[in-house]
Amino acid sequence: MTIPDNVTSVPDYAFANCAHLSTVIIGNSVTSIGAGAFQRLVSLTTVVISDSVTFIDSYAFSWCTNLVSIVFPNSVTQTGTLIHPQAARCQQPRCLGNHQDARGRACFVSCAP
């Protein structure tokens, strides 16, 4: 699924529990991703986030247990907490930049196959 370029934000829980989504591509006009926007997408394997995104809220990609590839761009300057936990299949996890929540905890790891 591709979020089109005329969309500027993904609302909270917009696609939560959509069991059949396997790929998500965030369009070039999206600047924010809401809380839980893509949580519990059990078929999700790949996420592409455009450089236009500056804010990702809490639990945006949580419990996507088959996620293999996601990279958070350096344009992300604000985050909620625990954006991307529980991705057991995520290969080569790595933290990007100094992305931390308000309490100073690491908010996510990115991964690539």
Backbone hydrogen bonds, N-H to C=O, Kabsch-Sander energy under -0.5 kcal/mol:
donor,donor_aa,acceptor,acceptor_aa,energy
3,I,25,I,-3.1
7,V,4,P,-1.7
10,V,32,S,-2.3
13,Y,35,A,-2.0
14,A,11,P,-1.8
15,F,37,A,-2.4
17,N,39,Q,-2.3
18,C,15,F,-1.7
19,A,17,N,-1.4
21,L,18,C,-1.4
24,V,46,T,-2.2
25,I,1,M,-2.5
26,I,24,V,-0.5
26,I,48,V,-3.2
27,G,25,I,-0.5
30,V,27,G,-1.1
31,T,8,T,-3.2
32,S,8,T,-1.0
33,I,55,F,-2.0
34,G,10,V,-2.8
36,G,58,S,-1.9
37,A,34,G,-1.8
38,F,60,A,-2.2
39,Q,36,G,-1.5
40,R,62,S,-2.6
41,L,38,F,-0.8
42,V,40,R,-1.2
44,L,41,L,-1.5
45,T,22,S,-3.0
46,T,22,S,-1.7
47,V,69,S,-2.4
48,V,24,V,-2.6
49,I,47,V,-0.5
49,I,71,V,-0.6
53,V,50,S,-1.5
54,T,31,T,-2.7
55,F,31,T,-1.7
56,I,78,Q,-1.7
57,D,33,I,-2.9
59,Y,81,T,-1.5
60,A,57,D,-1.3
61,F,83,I,-2.5
62,S,59,Y,-1.2
63,W,85,P,-1.0
64,C,61,F,-0.9
65,T,63,W,-1.2
67,L,64,C,-1.9
68,V,45,T,-2.5
69,S,45,T,-2.4
70,I,111,C,-2.6
71,V,47,V,-0.6
76,V,73,P,-1.7
77,T,54,T,-2.1
77,T,75,S,-0.7
78,Q,54,T,-2.0
80,G,56,I,-2.0
83,I,107,C,-1.4
84,H,107,C,-1.0
88,A,86,Q,-0.9
89,R,65,T,-0.7
90,C,87,A,-1.6
91,Q,68,V,-0.9
94,R,110,S,-3.0
99,H,96,L,-1.2
100,Q,98,N,-0.7
101,D,105,R,-2.3
104,G,101,D,-2.2
107,C,99,H,-1.3
110,S,94,R,-3.9
111,C,70,I,-3.1
112,A,91,Q,-1.3
